[in-house]
Amino acid sequence: MRRFFDAGPVGRLSPMVRQFTSRLTDKDVRQRRRAVRKLFELDDPAALPSFIPLLNDDDEWFRARAADAVRRWVGSSNLSEVESLSISEREEVRRLAAEVALRADGSSALLEKLSHDVEHTVRLEAWRSILLADPLNQSIILTALTDPNNAIRRIAVQAVGRSEGDRAETLGLALKDSHRRVVEAALDQLSLSSSPLPDELFEQVAAFADIEKKSPLKVVALRLILPIDWVNAEFSRLAATIDDPSTDEFRALIDFLQDVDWSDNKVVVNALKSSEAPNLLPRLLRGRKESWAQNLAHEILVDEEIAPLMRLRLLEDAHGRECSSDLLDAANSLASSDHELLAQAASSLLVDVEVRTS
């Protein structure tokens, strides 16, 4: 990891550094470029002040190299250099000041000023630095949440996990935000927390879990709400999700149902049987050797009202696995089914079992 050194006074320049810094203003652009390269090779932080004027050079190459020098050499004693950057007319220079300010002692006031810059890119970089404070006070996050730029509000929410104080108040405010990415960040913070969902946020999160359209917000909210619903024996939201899940909701359902005992829950079982996602129930039964799982698989295979694709998936998943006698009886019956794919899958399973047991 690079260490950031303090740039010493110009009077302490080594002879080589003094030689090449003097050429940074040479009229010959080739000499200037060579001087820049040599100074980077020498890697002496004392050269930093000589690079500051180049941030306003007409040549983009020199501006980029000057920015590299600032990033490389700004240290704890360089507050004056950072302050000079912060008042530049160039947006990218003020943004650079916000980026490196934390390395300079006493830069908190400067960062606070930059957090009110007219350009949102400068404010964003300033807030990135401000939100690195440890410990982080909730009042700082609440201030960032008032910024008109959604990217700033989003990084403020992402910092909640490192903050002190009442996080529920802050996240509740973020959940009301007008921008989807800010709300999503708030839901992510709640999902990452090891603490239970605060009671005062339940209704807000549940509202996102109940939105009709399929969206990332809905999925994250469902992951938070379904465990609470389960404890409260409220299964209507779970059943509605099972009915026609999106791809992401499918994964959330698998993760949730694998962690709870749903085998005797008639609401859940019936919802799984009639789901528009025929792979869901077979996925949950895959590899399960318990008698209830074998019995449920048999029940589905012999029920002609169950979607053929779900029954087909169960037969395919049974390959290479231990099968109950009832399940094999069902496969025998389906081997003569009028449904070609079911008949083929059943016959294939019977051959597989015969080969494995012979």
Summary of the structure (lengths in Angstrom):
residues: 358
radius of gyration: 31.9
end to end distance: 63.0
largest distance: 96.2
contacts: 1090
relative contact order: 0.04
helix: 68%
strand: 1%
